Amino acid sequence: MLLEEGYIALQSESHPIEFRKVELLNLVGCMDPKATNFKSYYVKADNAQCRF
């Protein structure tokens, strides 16, 4: 089951830490391995975005 909404939390262990350059990735995209913009980490296909 994929989550559709919720919170994102960052946590460190025991010592204060500053997080720098935290990025969120869109996990919807082209899942056709023959396409130039294929990414293996996508979890939901939107093959209309594929470029060949």
MMTF fields as JSON, N, C-alpha, C and O atoms, coordinates in Angstrom:
{
  "mmtfVersion": "1.0.0",
  "mmtfProducer": "UNKNOWN",
  "numBonds": 207,
  "numAtoms": 208,
  "numGroups": 52,
  "numChains": 1,
  "numModels": 1,
  "chainsPerModel": [1],
  "groupsPerChain": [52],
  "chainIdList": ["A"],
  "bondAtomList": [4, 2, 8, 6, 12, 10, 16, 14, 20, 18, 24, 22, 28, 26, 32, 30, 36, 34, 40, 38, 44, 42, 48, 46, 52, 50, 56, 54, 60, 58, 64, 62, 68, 66, 72, 70, 76, 74, 80, 78, 84, 82, 88, 86, 92, 90, 96, 94, 100, 98, 104, 102, 108, 106, 112, 110, 116, 114, 120, 118, 124, 122, 128, 126, 132, 130, 136, 134, 140, 138, 144, 142, 148, 146, 152, 150, 156, 154, 160, 158, 164, 162, 168, 166, 172, 170, 176, 174, 180, 178, 184, 182, 188, 186, 192, 190, 196, 194, 200, 198, 204, 202],
  "bondOrderList": [1, 1, 1, 1, 1, 1, 1, 1, 1, 1, 1, 1, 1, 1, 1, 1, 1, 1, 1, 1, 1, 1, 1, 1, 1, 1, 1, 1, 1, 1, 1, 1, 1, 1, 1, 1, 1, 1, 1, 1, 1, 1, 1, 1, 1, 1, 1, 1, 1, 1, 1],
  "groupList": [{"groupName": "MET", "atomNameList": ["N", "CA", "C", "O"], "elementList": ["N", "C", "C", "O"], "formalChargeList": [0, 0, 0, 0], "bondAtomList": [1, 0, 2, 1, 3, 2], "bondOrderList": [1, 1, 2], "singleLetterCode": "M", "chemCompType": "L-PEPTIDE LINKING"}, {"groupName": "LEU", "atomNameList": ["N", "CA", "C", "O"], "elementList": ["N", "C", "C", "O"], "formalChargeList": [0, 0, 0, 0], "bondAtomList": [1, 0, 2, 1, 3, 2], "bondOrderList": [1, 1, 2], "singleLetterCode": "L", "chemCompType": "L-PEPTIDE LINKING"}, {"groupName": "GLU", "atomNameList": ["N", "CA", "C", "O"], "elementList": ["N", "C", "C", "O"], "formalChargeList": [0, 0, 0, 0], "bondAtomList": [1, 0, 2, 1, 3, 2], "bondOrderList": [1, 1, 2], "singleLetterCode": "E", "chemCompType": "L-PEPTIDE LINKING"}, {"groupName": "GLY", "atomNameList": ["N", "CA", "C", "O"], "elementList": ["N", "C", "C", "O"], "formalChargeList": [0, 0, 0, 0], "bondAtomList": [1, 0, 2, 1, 3, 2], "bondOrderList": [1, 1, 2], "singleLetterCode": "G", "chemCompType": "PEPTIDE LINKING"}, {"groupName": "TYR", "atomNameList": ["N", "CA", "C", "O"], "elementList": ["N", "C", "C", "O"], "formalChargeList": [0, 0, 0, 0], "bondAtomList": [1, 0, 2, 1, 3, 2], "bondOrderList": [1, 1, 2], "singleLetterCode": "Y", "chemCompType": "L-PEPTIDE LINKING"}, {"groupName": "ILE", "atomNameList": ["N", "CA", "C", "O"], "elementList": ["N", "C", "C", "O"], "formalChargeList": [0, 0, 0, 0], "bondAtomList": [1, 0, 2, 1, 3, 2], "bondOrderList": [1, 1, 2], "singleLetterCode": "I", "chemCompType": "L-PEPTIDE LINKING"}, {"groupName": "ALA", "atomNameList": ["N", "CA", "C", "O"], "elementList": ["N", "C", "C", "O"], "formalChargeList": [0, 0, 0, 0], "bondAtomList": [1, 0, 2, 1, 3, 2], "bondOrderList": [1, 1, 2], "singleLetterCode": "A", "chemCompType": "L-PEPTIDE LINKING"}, {"groupName": "GLN", "atomNameList": ["N", "CA", "C", "O"], "elementList": ["N", "C", "C", "O"], "formalChargeList": [0, 0, 0, 0], "bondAtomList": [1, 0, 2, 1, 3, 2], "bondOrderList": [1, 1, 2], "singleLetterCode": "Q", "chemCompType": "L-PEPTIDE LINKING"}, {"groupName": "SER", "atomNameList": ["N", "CA", "C", "O"], "elementList": ["N", "C", "C", "O"], "formalChargeList": [0, 0, 0, 0], "bondAtomList": [1, 0, 2, 1, 3, 2], "bondOrderList": [1, 1, 2], "singleLetterCode": "S", "chemCompType": "L-PEPTIDE LINKING"}, {"groupName": "HIS", "atomNameList": ["N", "CA", "C", "O"], "elementList": ["N", "C", "C", "O"], "formalChargeList": [0, 0, 0, 0], "bondAtomList": [1, 0, 2, 1, 3, 2], "bondOrderList": [1, 1, 2], "singleLetterCode": "H", "chemCompType": "L-PEPTIDE LINKING"}, {"groupName": "PRO", "atomNameList": ["N", "CA", "C", "O"], "elementList": ["N", "C", "C", "O"], "formalChargeList": [0, 0, 0, 0], "bondAtomList": [1, 0, 2, 1, 3, 2], "bondOrderList": [1, 1, 2], "singleLetterCode": "P", "chemCompType": "L-PEPTIDE LINKING"}, {"groupName": "PHE", "atomNameList": ["N", "CA", "C", "O"], "elementList": ["N", "C", "C", "O"], "formalChargeList": [0, 0, 0, 0], "bondAtomList": [1, 0, 2, 1, 3, 2], "bondOrderList": [1, 1, 2], "singleLetterCode": "F", "chemCompType": "L-PEPTIDE LINKING"}, {"groupName": "ARG", "atomNameList": ["N", "CA", "C", "O"], "elementList": ["N", "C", "C", "O"], "formalChargeList": [0, 0, 0, 0], "bondAtomList": [1, 0, 2, 1, 3, 2], "bondOrderList": [1, 1, 2], "singleLetterCode": "R", "chemCompType": "L-PEPTIDE LINKING"}, {"groupName": "LYS", "atomNameList": ["N", "CA", "C", "O"], "elementList": ["N", "C", "C", "O"], "formalChargeList": [0, 0, 0, 0], "bondAtomList": [1, 0, 2, 1, 3, 2], "bondOrderList": [1, 1, 2], "singleLetterCode": "K", "chemCompType": "L-PEPTIDE LINKING"}, {"groupName": "VAL", "atomNameList": ["N", "CA", "C", "O"], "elementList": ["N", "C", "C", "O"], "formalChargeList": [0, 0, 0, 0], "bondAtomList": [1, 0, 2, 1, 3, 2], "bondOrderList": [1, 1, 2], "singleLetterCode": "V", "chemCompType": "L-PEPTIDE LINKING"}, {"groupName": "ASN", "atomNameList": ["N", "CA", "C", "O"], "elementList": ["N", "C", "C", "O"], "formalChargeList": [0, 0, 0, 0], "bondAtomList": [1, 0, 2, 1, 3, 2], "bondOrderList": [1, 1, 2], "singleLetterCode": "N", "chemCompType": "L-PEPTIDE LINKING"}, {"groupName": "CYS", "atomNameList": ["N", "CA", "C", "O"], "elementList": ["N", "C", "C", "O"], "formalChargeList": [0, 0, 0, 0], "bondAtomList": [1, 0, 2, 1, 3, 2], "bondOrderList": [1, 1, 2], "singleLetterCode": "C", "chemCompType": "L-PEPTIDE LINKING"}, {"groupName": "ASP", "atomNameList": ["N", "CA", "C", "O"], "elementList": ["N", "C", "C", "O"], "formalChargeList": [0, 0, 0, 0], "bondAtomList": [1, 0, 2, 1, 3, 2], "bondOrderList": [1, 1, 2], "singleLetterCode": "D", "chemCompType": "L-PEPTIDE LINKING"}, {"groupName": "THR", "atomNameList": ["N", "CA", "C", "O"], "elementList": ["N", "C", "C", "O"], "formalChargeList": [0, 0, 0, 0], "bondAtomList": [1, 0, 2, 1, 3, 2], "bondOrderList": [1, 1, 2], "singleLetterCode": "T", "chemCompType": "L-PEPTIDE LINKING"}],
  "groupTypeList": [0, 1, 1, 2, 2, 3, 4, 5, 6, 1, 7, 8, 2, 8, 9, 10, 5, 2, 11, 12, 13, 14, 2, 1, 1, 15, 1, 14, 3, 16, 0, 17, 10, 13, 6, 18, 15, 11, 13, 8, 4, 4, 14, 13, 6, 17, 15, 6, 7, 16, 12, 11],
  "groupIdList": [1, 2, 3, 4, 5, 6, 7, 8, 9, 10, 11, 12, 13, 14, 15, 16, 17, 18, 19, 20, 21, 22, 23, 24, 25, 26, 27, 28, 29, 30, 31, 32, 33, 34, 35, 36, 37, 38, 39, 40, 41, 42, 43, 44, 45, 46, 47, 48, 49, 50, 51, 52],
  "secStructList": [7, 7, 7, 7, 1, 7, 7, 7, 7, 7, 7, 7, 1, 1, 1, 7, 7, 7, 7, 7, 1, 7, 7, 7, 7, 7, 7, 3, 3, 7, 7, 7, 6, 6, 1, 6, 6, 7, 7, 6, 6, 7, 7, 3, 3, 7, 4, 4, 4, 7, 7, 7],
  "xCoordList": [0.846, 0.0, 0.89, 1.777, 0.662, 1.42, 0.723, -0.502, 1.505, 0.942, 0.606, 1.326, -0.458, -0.88, -0.659, -0.608, -0.529, -0.304, 0.306, 0.292, 0.834, 1.406, 2.552, 2.739, 3.306, 4.403, 5.741, 5.853, 6.732, 8.105, 8.894, 8.849, 9.611, 10.399, 11.844, 12.104, 12.769, 14.19, 14.656, 14.298, 15.441, 15.855, 17.334, 17.845, 18.005, 19.402, 19.486, 18.545, 20.579, 20.757, 21.723, 22.902, 21.274, 22.014, 22.702, 22.794, 23.182, 23.886, 23.108, 22.477, 23.155, 22.505, 23.155, 24.367, 22.362, 22.864, 22.046, 20.863, 22.674, 21.973, 21.886, 22.887, 20.705, 20.516, 20.648, 20.076, 21.394, 21.617, 21.228, 21.529, 20.568, 20.17, 19.333, 19.695, 18.248, 17.301, 16.377, 15.778, 16.254, 15.429, 14.358, 14.585, 13.202, 12.119, 12.001, 12.008, 11.894, 11.809, 10.383, 9.681, 9.963, 8.677, 8.878, 9.733, 8.121, 8.304, 7.367, 7.163, 6.793, 5.958, 6.711, 7.139, 6.876, 7.585, 7.686, 6.999, 8.554, 8.737, 9.443, 10.567, 8.768, 9.348, 9.743, 9.949, 9.849, 10.283, 11.808, 12.344, 12.518, 13.988, 14.62, 15.791, 13.878, 14.417, 14.407, 15.054, 13.694, 13.569, 14.817, 15.5, 15.1, 16.286, 16.093, 17.074, 14.864, 14.607, 14.098, 13.437, 14.395, 14.038, 14.805, 16.002, 14.117, 14.747, 14.284, 13.09, 15.208, 14.867, 14.143, 13.555, 14.174, 13.541, 12.059, 11.409, 11.509, 10.085, 9.252, 9.603, 8.15, 7.275, 5.911, 5.124, 5.617, 4.346, 4.632, 5.337, 4.083, 4.361, 3.501, 2.296, 4.16, 3.49, 4.257, 5.065, 3.982, 4.761, 4.494, 5.152, 3.538, 3.348, 4.542, 4.751, 5.317, 6.502, 7.742, 8.782, 7.661, 8.844, 9.345, 8.566, 10.681, 11.346, 12.264, 13.0, 12.217, 13.029, 14.01, 14.774],
  "yCoordList": [-1.181, 0.0, 1.242, 1.368, 2.151, 3.388, 4.475, 4.588, 5.261, 6.371, 7.522, 7.765, 8.217, 9.342, 10.673, 11.715, 10.655, 11.878, 11.521, 10.36, 12.509, 12.276, 13.229, 14.212, 12.944, 13.785, 13.145, 11.927, 13.984, 13.525, 14.066, 15.264, 13.199, 13.616, 13.166, 12.064, 14.019, 13.686, 13.596, 14.434, 12.595, 12.363, 12.015, 11.297, 12.535, 12.16, 11.4, 11.429, 10.734, 9.948, 10.647, 10.784, 11.074, 11.58, 12.934, 13.665, 13.308, 14.579, 15.498, 15.027, 16.802, 17.735, 17.653, 17.47, 17.787, 17.717, 18.667, 18.891, 19.216, 20.053, 19.288, 18.769, 19.224, 18.556, 19.591, 20.677, 19.268, 20.188, 19.497, 18.323, 20.233, 19.759, 18.471, 17.453, 18.535, 17.422, 17.538, 18.592, 16.487, 16.505, 15.425, 14.335, 15.747, 14.77, 14.4, 15.274, 13.13, 12.652, 12.269, 11.654, 12.637, 12.183, 10.743, 10.486, 9.823, 8.409, 7.915, 6.71, 8.849, 8.517, 8.951, 10.101, 8.044, 8.403, 7.246, 6.233, 7.413, 6.428, 5.182, 5.257, 4.038, 2.789, 1.85, 0.657, 2.385, 1.589, 1.663, 2.732, 0.559, 0.58, 1.04, 1.418, 1.017, 1.447, 2.97, 3.499, 3.67, 5.123, 5.81, 5.263, 7.007, 7.747, 8.333, 8.597, 8.541, 9.107, 8.058, 8.411, 6.794, 5.696, 5.849, 6.132, 5.662, 5.633, 4.368, 4.066, 3.639, 2.365, 2.541, 1.587, 3.743, 3.941, 4.32, 4.466, 4.483, 4.802, 3.644, 2.48, 3.962, 2.919, 2.923, 1.999, 3.948, 4.017, 4.492, 5.481, 3.786, 4.095, 5.229, 5.29, 6.132, 7.148, 7.177, 8.07, 6.178, 6.004, 7.08, 7.098, 7.976, 9.128, 10.079, 10.906, 9.966, 10.813, 10.237, 10.896, 9.041, 8.389, 9.152, 9.635, 9.249, 9.834, 8.78, 8.109, 8.635, 7.613, 8.234, 7.522],
  "zCoordList": [0.0, 0.0, 0.0, 0.845, -0.931, -0.998, -0.19, -0.208, 0.508, 1.267, 0.332, -0.637, 0.607, -0.213, 0.497, -0.155, 1.818, 2.574, 3.916, 4.326, 4.587, 5.903, 6.184, 5.468, 7.209, 7.642, 7.287, 7.154, 7.141, 6.957, 8.141, 8.421, 8.832, 9.986, 9.803, 9.321, 10.187, 10.158, 11.604, 12.432, 11.9, 13.273, 13.314, 12.455, 14.322, 14.54, 15.856, 16.65, 16.089, 17.308, 18.262, 17.939, 19.38, 20.545, 20.382, 21.369, 19.222, 19.061, 18.116, 17.17, 18.372, 17.444, 16.06, 15.945, 15.046, 13.681, 12.811, 13.068, 11.796, 10.836, 9.515, 9.021, 8.962, 7.69, 6.584, 6.679, 5.54, 4.437, 3.135, 2.922, 2.29, 0.965, 1.031, 0.442, 1.734, 1.801, 0.594, 0.38, -0.19, -1.396, -1.326, -0.802, -1.859, -1.986, -3.451, -4.317, -3.731, -5.105, -5.45, -4.648, -6.647, -7.16, -7.626, -8.473, -7.098, -7.404, -8.497, -8.646, -9.266, -10.414, -11.66, -11.758, -12.609, -13.83, -14.794, -14.656, -15.772, -16.835, -16.298, -15.8, -16.408, -15.925, -17.061, -16.837, -18.284, -19.434, -19.53, -19.819, -19.297, -19.279, -20.596, -20.609, -21.692, -22.98, -23.133, -24.037, -22.275, -22.373, -21.806, -20.939, -22.306, -21.843, -20.453, -19.758, -20.039, -18.717, -17.716, -16.739, -17.948, -17.028, -15.714, -15.717, -14.611, -13.292, -12.581, -12.562, -12.007, -11.367, -10.038, -9.529, -9.468, -8.167, -8.257, -7.221, -9.462, -9.573, -9.05, -9.247, -8.384, -7.846, -8.51, -8.306, -9.304, -10.021, -11.438, -11.639, -12.418, -13.822, -14.345, -14.104, -15.072, -15.882, -17.203, -17.454, -18.037, -19.257, -20.308, -21.349, -20.053, -20.945, -20.845, -21.732, -19.778, -19.583, -20.262, -20.284, -20.81, -21.414, -22.628, -23.45, -22.722, -23.887, -24.481, -23.758, -25.811, -26.482, -27.433, -28.084]
}
